[in-house]
Amino acid sequence: MGMLKEFKEFAVKGNVIDLAVAVIIGAAFGKIVASFVKDVLMPPIGLLLGGVRFTDLQYVLKPEQVDEAGETIAAVTINYGIFLQNVVDFVIVAFVIFLAIKGINSTKKKKEEAPAPPPAPPKSEVLLEEIRDLLKKN
């Protein structure tokens, strides 16, 4: 029973819930960025490069063949166009995460820069100062 209680305390902590929410939002954001790159960004770039579709870019290692039974054997290819598209996805996601972390860090710095009031001196020090001042007067 002790282990179950510890797990419950761990799972209900704010950090674990925050992490779960971040993972879900991150997955959704990744899909949005992938769609943005595939459907919005790459077509104009391909058009500028002469009507190239990046997902069609590939290097054929072994062409498609038909075997003796009449079945088609798929070509062996290196799909570098899809790789390039994934690299662009990664760069965009990494840049957005960089901006988010930079924003978070700047708010932390502002909180740290706020000057804290000086700590009050201990009572014994205050009493000694009062005694010193009284002795100076006499």
N, CA and C atoms as a LAMMPS dump frame, in Angstrom:
ITEM: TIMESTEP
0
ITEM: NUMBER OF ATOMS
414
ITEM: BOX BOUNDS ff ff ff
-5.0000000000000000e+02 5.0000000000000000e+02
-5.0000000000000000e+02 5.0000000000000000e+02
-5.0000000000000000e+02 5.0000000000000000e+02
ITEM: ATOMS id mol type element x y z
1 1 1 N 0.815 -1.201 0
2 1 2 C 0 0 0
3 1 3 C 0.856 1.263 0
4 2 1 N 2.032 1.221 0.614
5 2 2 C 2.88 2.397 0.685
6 2 3 C 3.338 2.859 -0.69
7 3 1 N 3.662 1.894 -1.548
8 3 2 C 4.13 2.243 -2.882
9 3 3 C 3.011 2.882 -3.701
10 4 1 N 1.794 2.381 -3.563
11 4 2 C 0.659 2.942 -4.281
12 4 3 C 0.4 4.374 -3.84
13 5 1 N 0.523 4.62 -2.539
14 5 2 C 0.323 5.975 -2.014
15 5 3 C 1.398 6.926 -2.536
16 6 1 N 2.652 6.447 -2.564
17 6 2 C 3.739 7.283 -3.081
18 6 3 C 3.526 7.61 -4.555
19 7 1 N 3.087 6.599 -5.333
20 7 2 C 2.84 6.839 -6.749
21 7 3 C 1.725 7.852 -6.944
22 8 1 N 0.676 7.755 -6.137
23 8 2 C -0.443 8.69 -6.239
24 8 3 C 0.03 10.111 -5.953
25 9 1 N 0.852 10.276 -4.924
26 9 2 C 1.389 11.6 -4.601
27 9 3 C 2.253 12.129 -5.736
28 10 1 N 3.047 11.247 -6.344
29 10 2 C 3.913 11.642 -7.456
30 10 3 C 3.086 12.06 -8.663
31 11 1 N 2.071 11.269 -8.991
32 11 2 C 1.274 11.512 -10.192
33 11 3 C 0.411 12.76 -10.068
34 12 1 N 0.043 13.125 -8.859
35 12 2 C -0.844 14.266 -8.674
36 12 3 C -0.058 15.575 -8.524
37 13 1 N 1.249 15.475 -8.369
38 13 2 C 2.059 16.69 -8.254
39 13 3 C 1.9 17.541 -9.497
40 14 1 N 2.024 18.836 -9.344
41 14 2 C 1.849 19.77 -10.449
42 14 3 C 2.822 19.555 -11.584
43 15 1 N 4.07 19.187 -11.283
44 15 2 C 5.07 19.032 -12.333
45 15 3 C 4.7 17.928 -13.314
46 16 1 N 4.185 16.82 -12.819
47 16 2 C 3.838 15.709 -13.693
48 16 3 C 2.665 16.094 -14.594
49 17 1 N 1.694 16.76 -14.031
50 17 2 C 0.533 17.191 -14.823
51 17 3 C 0.963 18.225 -15.852
52 18 1 N 1.816 19.16 -15.462
53 18 2 C 2.332 20.159 -16.406
54 18 3 C 3.084 19.488 -17.545
55 19 1 N 3.878 18.471 -17.221
56 19 2 C 4.631 17.753 -18.245
57 19 3 C 3.693 17.048 -19.214
58 20 1 N 2.646 16.42 -18.694
59 20 2 C 1.689 15.728 -19.559
60 20 3 C 1.005 16.715 -20.505
61 21 1 N 0.612 17.857 -19.989
62 21 2 C -0.024 18.871 -20.828
63 21 3 C 0.963 19.357 -21.895
64 22 1 N 2.217 19.559 -21.51
65 22 2 C 3.229 20.023 -22.462
66 22 3 C 3.447 19 -23.576
67 23 1 N 3.454 17.724 -23.24
68 23 2 C 3.652 16.682 -24.255
69 23 3 C 2.485 16.684 -25.237
70 24 1 N 1.266 16.796 -24.733
71 24 2 C 0.082 16.793 -25.602
72 24 3 C 0.091 18.02 -26.513
73 25 1 N 0.376 19.175 -25.954
74 25 2 C 0.426 20.396 -26.762
75 25 3 C 1.579 20.326 -27.763
76 26 1 N 2.709 19.778 -27.337
77 26 2 C 3.854 19.636 -28.239
78 26 3 C 3.54 18.735 -29.424
79 27 1 N 2.832 17.646 -29.182
80 27 2 C 2.465 16.738 -30.278
81 27 3 C 1.532 17.443 -31.261
82 28 1 N 0.57 18.169 -30.734
83 28 2 C -0.353 18.902 -31.608
84 28 3 C 0.395 19.991 -32.378
85 29 1 N 1.315 20.672 -31.713
86 29 2 C 2.091 21.725 -32.371
87 29 3 C 2.958 21.133 -33.47
88 30 1 N 3.521 19.955 -33.229
89 30 2 C 4.332 19.294 -34.248
90 30 3 C 3.523 18.988 -35.501
91 31 1 N 2.286 18.56 -35.321
92 31 2 C 1.429 18.284 -36.473
93 31 3 C 1.11 19.568 -37.236
94 32 1 N 0.881 20.646 -36.502
95 32 2 C 0.592 21.93 -37.142
96 32 3 C 1.797 22.39 -37.963
97 33 1 N 2.99 22.286 -37.379
98 33 2 C 4.192 22.708 -38.093
99 33 3 C 4.431 21.816 -39.308
100 34 1 N 4.226 20.505 -39.162
101 34 2 C 4.416 19.597 -40.294
102 34 3 C 3.467 19.959 -41.439
103 35 1 N 2.229 20.253 -41.103
104 35 2 C 1.266 20.646 -42.127
105 35 3 C 1.654 21.989 -42.745
106 36 1 N 2.101 22.924 -41.934
107 36 2 C 2.531 24.237 -42.438
108 36 3 C 3.669 24.076 -43.44
109 37 1 N 4.656 23.258 -43.084
110 37 2 C 5.801 23.077 -43.971
111 37 3 C 5.378 22.35 -45.24
112 38 1 N 4.623 21.267 -45.095
113 38 2 C 4.24 20.445 -46.239
114 38 3 C 3.27 21.164 -47.171
115 39 1 N 2.259 21.812 -46.605
116 39 2 C 1.167 22.351 -47.407
117 39 3 C 1.287 23.833 -47.741
118 40 1 N 2.056 24.59 -46.962
119 40 2 C 2.126 26.037 -47.173
120 40 3 C 3.525 26.489 -47.603
121 41 1 N 4.545 26.009 -46.938
122 41 2 C 5.89 26.513 -47.167
123 41 3 C 6.59 25.86 -48.363
124 42 1 N 6.531 24.543 -48.453
125 42 2 C 7.285 23.837 -49.488
126 42 3 C 6.729 24.024 -50.905
127 43 1 N 5.416 24.091 -51.13
128 43 2 C 4.953 24.292 -52.511
129 43 3 C 5.489 25.562 -53.174
130 44 1 N 5.473 26.733 -52.504
131 44 2 C 6.066 27.908 -53.166
132 44 3 C 7.57 27.774 -53.391
133 45 1 N 8.265 27.143 -52.436
134 45 2 C 9.706 26.94 -52.609
135 45 3 C 9.945 26.021 -53.803
136 46 1 N 9.157 24.951 -53.908
137 46 2 C 9.276 24.051 -55.048
138 46 3 C 8.966 24.749 -56.353
139 47 1 N 7.978 25.635 -56.338
140 47 2 C 7.619 26.39 -57.54
141 47 3 C 8.772 27.299 -57.969
142 48 1 N 9.404 27.948 -56.981
143 48 2 C 10.555 28.8 -57.279
144 48 3 C 11.721 28.004 -57.849
145 49 1 N 11.814 26.746 -57.461
146 49 2 C 12.915 25.895 -57.938
147 49 3 C 12.542 25.111 -59.198
148 50 1 N 11.504 25.546 -59.879
149 50 2 C 11.155 24.925 -61.146
150 50 3 C 10.069 23.877 -61.046
151 51 1 N 9.151 24.019 -60.124
152 51 2 C 8.035 23.091 -60.005
153 51 3 C 8.387 21.776 -59.338
154 52 1 N 9.381 21.761 -58.497
155 52 2 C 9.816 20.541 -57.813
156 52 3 C 8.911 20.27 -56.618
157 53 1 N 8.463 19.024 -56.466
158 53 2 C 7.766 18.597 -55.242
159 53 3 C 8.801 17.896 -54.377
160 54 1 N 9.051 18.434 -53.217
161 54 2 C 10.11 17.903 -52.368
162 54 3 C 9.866 16.451 -51.958
163 55 1 N 8.616 16.07 -51.784
164 55 2 C 8.338 14.688 -51.382
165 55 3 C 8.648 13.708 -52.506
166 56 1 N 8.763 14.187 -53.733
167 56 2 C 9.084 13.31 -54.867
168 56 3 C 10.588 13.187 -55.113
169 57 1 N 11.383 14.003 -54.439
170 57 2 C 12.826 13.942 -54.648
171 57 3 C 13.369 12.648 -54.054
172 58 1 N 14.044 11.885 -54.896
173 58 2 C 14.591 10.615 -54.43
174 58 3 C 15.739 10.186 -55.328
175 59 1 N 16.573 9.318 -54.786
176 59 2 C 17.658 8.729 -55.542
177 59 3 C 17.347 7.244 -55.642
178 60 1 N 17.249 6.728 -56.861
179 60 2 C 16.875 5.333 -57.079
180 60 3 C 18.127 4.471 -57.031
181 61 1 N 18.163 3.55 -56.057
182 61 2 C 19.269 2.611 -55.949
183 61 3 C 19.043 1.397 -56.855
184 62 1 N 17.809 0.947 -56.894
185 62 2 C 17.452 -0.21 -57.722
186 62 3 C 16.058 0.061 -58.276
187 63 1 N 15.9 0.093 -59.608
188 63 2 C 14.591 0.422 -60.172
189 63 3 C 13.553 -0.664 -59.919
190 64 1 N 12.304 -0.28 -60.09
191 64 2 C 11.189 -1.208 -59.934
192 64 3 C 11.336 -2.333 -60.959
193 65 1 N 11.039 -3.562 -60.511
194 65 2 C 11.189 -4.714 -61.405
195 65 3 C 9.966 -5.603 -61.331
196 66 1 N 9.786 -6.41 -62.358
197 66 2 C 8.725 -7.415 -62.371
198 66 3 C 9.405 -8.777 -62.317
199 67 1 N 9.019 -9.61 -61.325
200 67 2 C 9.648 -10.924 -61.204
201 67 3 C 9.013 -11.937 -62.163
202 68 1 N 9.488 -13.175 -62.091
203 68 2 C 9.025 -14.21 -63.01
204 68 3 C 7.541 -14.531 -62.852
205 69 1 N 6.996 -14.313 -61.647
206 69 2 C 5.588 -14.606 -61.394
207 69 3 C 4.685 -13.447 -61.836
208 70 1 N 5.263 -12.367 -62.314
209 70 2 C 4.482 -11.228 -62.768
210 70 3 C 4.181 -10.206 -61.673
211 71 1 N 4.752 -10.4 -60.492
212 71 2 C 4.549 -9.451 -59.392
213 71 3 C 5.593 -8.344 -59.465
214 72 1 N 5.156 -7.148 -59.144
215 72 2 C 6.049 -5.999 -59.203
216 72 3 C 6.844 -5.901 -57.899
217 73 1 N 8.137 -5.75 -58.039
218 73 2 C 9.018 -5.544 -56.883
219 73 3 C 9.31 -4.056 -56.837
220 74 1 N 8.975 -3.439 -55.698
221 74 2 C 9.117 -1.988 -55.556
222 74 3 C 10.571 -1.562 -55.703
223 75 1 N 10.744 -0.351 -56.177
224 75 2 C 12.084 0.221 -56.33
225 75 3 C 12.683 0.496 -54.966
226 76 1 N 14.002 0.434 -54.907
227 76 2 C 14.731 0.78 -53.687
228 76 3 C 15.236 2.199 -53.877
229 77 1 N 14.761 3.121 -53.001
230 77 2 C 15.094 4.537 -53.172
231 77 3 C 15.552 5.171 -51.869
232 78 1 N 16.3 6.228 -52.035
233 78 2 C 16.636 7.104 -50.9
234 78 3 C 15.785 8.35 -51.089
235 79 1 N 14.841 8.567 -50.182
236 79 2 C 13.882 9.67 -50.293
237 79 3 C 14.421 10.914 -49.586
238 80 1 N 15.374 11.581 -50.205
239 80 2 C 15.989 12.738 -49.563
240 80 3 C 15.07 13.951 -49.544
241 81 1 N 14.059 14.001 -50.396
242 81 2 C 13.109 15.112 -50.376
243 81 3 C 12.287 15.122 -49.094
244 82 1 N 11.84 13.947 -48.668
245 82 2 C 11.094 13.839 -47.409
246 82 3 C 12.003 14.217 -46.242
247 83 1 N 13.271 13.8 -46.333
248 83 2 C 14.234 14.158 -45.291
249 83 3 C 14.398 15.672 -45.2
250 84 1 N 14.528 16.336 -46.364
251 84 2 C 14.657 17.799 -46.363
252 84 3 C 13.435 18.464 -45.742
253 85 1 N 12.266 17.934 -46.041
254 85 2 C 11.036 18.489 -45.474
255 85 3 C 11.026 18.318 -43.957
256 86 1 N 11.476 17.174 -43.473
257 86 2 C 11.541 16.947 -42.023
258 86 3 C 12.572 17.848 -41.36
259 87 1 N 13.655 18.14 -42.063
260 87 2 C 14.66 19.066 -41.521
261 87 3 C 14.056 20.455 -41.36
262 88 1 N 13.296 20.907 -42.353
263 88 2 C 12.636 22.211 -42.257
264 88 3 C 11.642 22.204 -41.092
265 89 1 N 10.874 21.106 -40.936
266 89 2 C 9.961 20.972 -39.786
267 89 3 C 10.727 21.165 -38.48
268 90 1 N 11.844 20.451 -38.356
269 90 2 C 12.636 20.51 -37.127
270 90 3 C 13.142 21.917 -36.857
271 91 1 N 13.649 22.579 -37.881
272 91 2 C 14.201 23.931 -37.702
273 91 3 C 13.119 24.885 -37.214
274 92 1 N 11.921 24.771 -37.781
275 92 2 C 10.833 25.662 -37.356
276 92 3 C 10.436 25.374 -35.915
277 93 1 N 10.273 24.095 -35.561
278 93 2 C 9.902 23.743 -34.183
279 93 3 C 10.995 24.19 -33.217
280 94 1 N 12.257 23.943 -33.561
281 94 2 C 13.365 24.337 -32.687
282 94 3 C 13.4 25.852 -32.501
283 95 1 N 13.14 26.612 -33.56
284 95 2 C 13.152 28.071 -33.464
285 95 3 C 12.023 28.571 -32.568
286 96 1 N 10.838 27.994 -32.707
287 96 2 C 9.71 28.408 -31.867
288 96 3 C 9.985 28.064 -30.401
289 97 1 N 10.544 26.887 -30.15
290 97 2 C 10.886 26.513 -28.77
291 97 3 C 11.947 27.457 -28.226
292 98 1 N 12.927 27.811 -29.056
293 98 2 C 13.953 28.771 -28.636
294 98 3 C 13.323 30.098 -28.228
295 99 1 N 12.384 30.591 -29.047
296 99 2 C 11.718 31.858 -28.72
297 99 3 C 10.92 31.756 -27.426
298 100 1 N 10.241 30.619 -27.228
299 100 2 C 9.458 30.436 -26.007
300 100 3 C 10.365 30.412 -24.779
301 101 1 N 11.465 29.682 -24.855
302 101 2 C 12.387 29.605 -23.711
303 101 3 C 13.046 30.956 -23.467
304 102 1 N 13.372 31.662 -24.543
305 102 2 C 13.962 33.003 -24.39
306 102 3 C 12.978 33.932 -23.674
307 103 1 N 11.696 33.844 -24.035
308 103 2 C 10.681 34.659 -23.366
309 103 3 C 10.534 34.308 -21.897
310 104 1 N 10.543 33.022 -21.6
311 104 2 C 10.437 32.581 -20.205
312 104 3 C 11.64 33.054 -19.409
313 105 1 N 12.835 32.913 -19.983
314 105 2 C 14.043 33.344 -19.283
315 105 3 C 14.065 34.85 -19.059
316 106 1 N 13.536 35.621 -19.997
317 106 2 C 13.53 37.079 -19.807
318 106 3 C 12.587 37.484 -18.677
319 107 1 N 11.47 36.773 -18.516
320 107 2 C 10.583 37.091 -17.391
321 107 3 C 11.222 36.69 -16.071
322 108 1 N 11.992 35.601 -16.064
323 108 2 C 12.694 35.195 -14.835
324 108 3 C 13.743 36.225 -14.463
325 109 1 N 14.459 36.754 -15.464
326 109 2 C 15.486 37.755 -15.187
327 109 3 C 14.873 39.013 -14.605
328 110 1 N 13.705 39.418 -15.114
329 110 2 C 13.042 40.61 -14.587
330 110 3 C 12.671 40.42 -13.13
331 111 1 N 12.213 39.222 -12.773
332 111 2 C 11.87 38.949 -11.384
333 111 3 C 13.114 38.986 -10.503
334 112 1 N 14.239 38.446 -11.027
335 112 2 C 15.472 38.419 -10.247
336 112 3 C 16.073 39.811 -10.098
337 113 1 N 15.888 40.683 -11.101
338 113 2 C 16.484 42.006 -11.067
339 113 3 C 15.795 42.945 -10.089
340 114 1 N 14.574 42.66 -9.715
341 114 2 C 13.866 43.52 -8.76
342 114 3 C 14.643 43.53 -7.445
343 115 1 N 15.081 44.722 -7.006
344 115 2 C 15.9 44.763 -5.789
345 115 3 C 15.066 44.429 -4.552
346 116 1 N 15.624 43.569 -3.759
347 116 2 C 14.969 43.193 -2.508
348 116 3 C 15.37 44.205 -1.443
349 117 1 N 14.452 44.521 -0.549
350 117 2 C 14.829 45.457 0.512
351 117 3 C 15.905 44.83 1.391
352 118 1 N 16.798 45.689 1.909
353 118 2 C 17.87 45.139 2.741
354 118 3 C 17.281 44.494 3.996
355 119 1 N 17.882 43.417 4.439
356 119 2 C 17.35 42.744 5.631
357 119 3 C 17.526 43.622 6.874
358 120 1 N 16.573 43.521 7.763
359 120 2 C 16.647 44.299 9.011
360 120 3 C 17.776 43.743 9.869
361 121 1 N 18.507 44.645 10.523
362 121 2 C 19.602 44.158 11.375
363 121 3 C 19.033 43.424 12.594
364 122 1 N 19.809 42.507 13.144
365 122 2 C 19.337 41.774 14.329
366 122 3 C 19.107 42.728 15.509
367 123 1 N 18.239 42.296 16.428
368 123 2 C 17.882 43.15 17.578
369 123 3 C 19.112 43.499 18.408
370 124 1 N 20.025 42.559 18.547
371 124 2 C 21.212 42.834 19.366
372 124 3 C 22.036 43.968 18.747
373 125 1 N 22.113 43.989 17.421
374 125 2 C 22.861 45.043 16.75
375 125 3 C 22.174 46.394 16.94
376 126 1 N 20.847 46.419 16.858
377 126 2 C 20.093 47.66 17.058
378 126 3 C 20.322 48.175 18.482
379 127 1 N 20.27 47.281 19.453
380 127 2 C 20.5 47.69 20.848
381 127 3 C 21.906 48.24 21.042
382 128 1 N 22.886 47.577 20.415
383 128 2 C 24.27 48.068 20.555
384 128 3 C 24.428 49.45 19.923
385 129 1 N 23.748 49.706 18.804
386 129 2 C 23.808 51.018 18.166
387 129 3 C 23.179 52.082 19.064
388 130 1 N 22.064 51.728 19.717
389 130 2 C 21.415 52.681 20.617
390 130 3 C 22.316 52.998 21.8
391 131 1 N 22.979 51.964 22.318
392 131 2 C 23.898 52.179 23.451
393 131 3 C 25.05 53.068 23.002
394 132 1 N 25.582 52.823 21.827
395 132 2 C 26.684 53.632 21.295
396 132 3 C 26.276 55.098 21.166
397 133 1 N 25.076 55.311 20.635
398 133 2 C 24.583 56.675 20.45
399 133 3 C 24.393 57.374 21.792
400 134 1 N 23.877 56.657 22.815
401 134 2 C 23.705 57.243 24.138
402 134 3 C 25.058 57.596 24.76
403 135 1 N 26.05 56.741 24.553
404 135 2 C 27.385 56.999 25.108
405 135 3 C 28.025 58.224 24.427
406 136 1 N 27.762 58.413 23.17
407 136 2 C 28.327 59.558 22.45
408 136 3 C 27.732 60.865 22.974
409 137 1 N 26.443 60.813 23.351
410 137 2 C 25.786 62.008 23.855
411 137 3 C 26.358 62.399 25.211
412 138 1 N 26.748 61.452 26.015
413 138 2 C 27.257 61.737 27.359
414 138 3 C 28.672 62.079 27.336
